[in-house]
Amino acid sequence: MIKFAQAARIASGSIGSAKLRSALTTLGIVIGIAAVVVNVSLGASFNQFFTNEISSVGSNFIIAASEQPNLFFDNEYNLIKNTPGISGVSPRKLMSGDLTYLSETKNVNVAGINKDFQEIQGLQMEEGTFLTDKDSAAAVLGYDIANDEFSKNISHRSNVEIAFRQENGTVVKKSFKVKGILKNSKPTVVSEDSDYDLTVFIPVSTMNEMIGEHDYGAFLAMADSPEKIRDISDEVDSRLARNFGVPERDIDDEDLKPYYVFNQEEVLEQTGKIGDALSSFLLALALISLFVGSIGIMNIMLVTVTERTREIGIMKSVGYNNSNILFLFLLESIMVSFFGGIVGTTIGGLGAYALEVALKLPPVFPLTLIEIGIAVSVLVGITAGLYPARKAARMNPVDALRYE
């Protein structure tokens, strides 16, 4: 059996004798492996992005909402609040209103909430404090409203006026003391309503009093344990179903309920599926590039076998058996692919980082990608080089020596 060191020298000499051809062959593998590394890394980055976005909305959240008006009232609020495992719950009612500060008026989003809303949504204060249950004429402003929307910045303790237009056309106004300003945040993939930088928060009781209503648009609750969030969410769903007369057998049919309930774990599962689907699609595209690169190696190796037919005959005449010839040509293919794998993995890692920064995604590069990149390149080398190597090994030495 030929020694590995001797086989490596012969294979290296063959590769070096046709530098341009070897470089072009290697380029196909470099592109393929780099594409695999980039796309797998991007897929992992997108998954992390979705997870971060959902986690930024709040901790262990459960949301009960409805597209029907006049469905949720104090009775439903107390029902959710008294559910075992619920550590906080806030109504949320969204309206468009006019905010006036120093004779300047802007149309803004106004959210009616209570004190639990801050903890449920994980909101941080830039100035002042958040609303409490004792507040009636206090407001908390989103960062952009306080600092960018008006000619002069609004600070906490300033006075503002909020006006709503009722269905009959009547405009109701009320003065509010700015109790606090939220830290700058970013909108998330969960809901556009999470862009709290452009929202004004007031007590929901005050909002209802101003517009003469008593209902709530939705409830945001927080489970006291992430491990039990699904069970707690199911209990909230079950209680609401009984409250609205929905038979137990129809609880899982969203079309038969006047409301819907979902929780953080379910959202993570759904976004995880989206991320996995995206990763699979990107990986499929990358594998196409790798497949093209492997065909390039096979074609070049077949050309090499044809060009070295006489050399193969000489090698067999001096004692090289079929296994030696097979190993020599297979090793040459593996060496080309292995080098391409190293370069491709390096370029792919740098490319993935650059793309993640450009797309403002969390940089994620699993170290296993290095092992995967090298392993895949070797596998490609073996697969692409096996047929040409077998062809070389099976040559008749007499016919090979006569080849011109």
Secondary structure, DSSP 4 states (H G I P E B T S, - for coil): ---HHHHHHHHHHHHHHTHHHHHHHHHHHHHHHHHHHHHHHHHHHHHHHHHHHHHHH-SSEEEEE-SSSS-B-HHHHHHHHTSTTEEEEEEEEEEEEEEEETTEEEEEEEEEE-THHHHHHT--EEEE----TT-SSEEEE-HHHHHTSSSS---TT-EEEEEEE-TTS-EEEEEEEEEEEEPP----SS-GGG-GGGEEEEEHHHHHHHHT---BSEEEEEES-GGGHHHHHHHHHHHHHHHTT--GGGTT-GGGSSSEEEEHHHHHHHHHHHHHHHHHHHHHHHHHHHHHHHHHHHHHHHHHHHHTHHHHHHHHHTT--HHHHHHHHHHHHHHHHHHHHHHHHHHHHHHHHHHHHHTTPPP---THHHHHHHHHHHHHHHHHHHHHHHHHHT--HHHHHH--
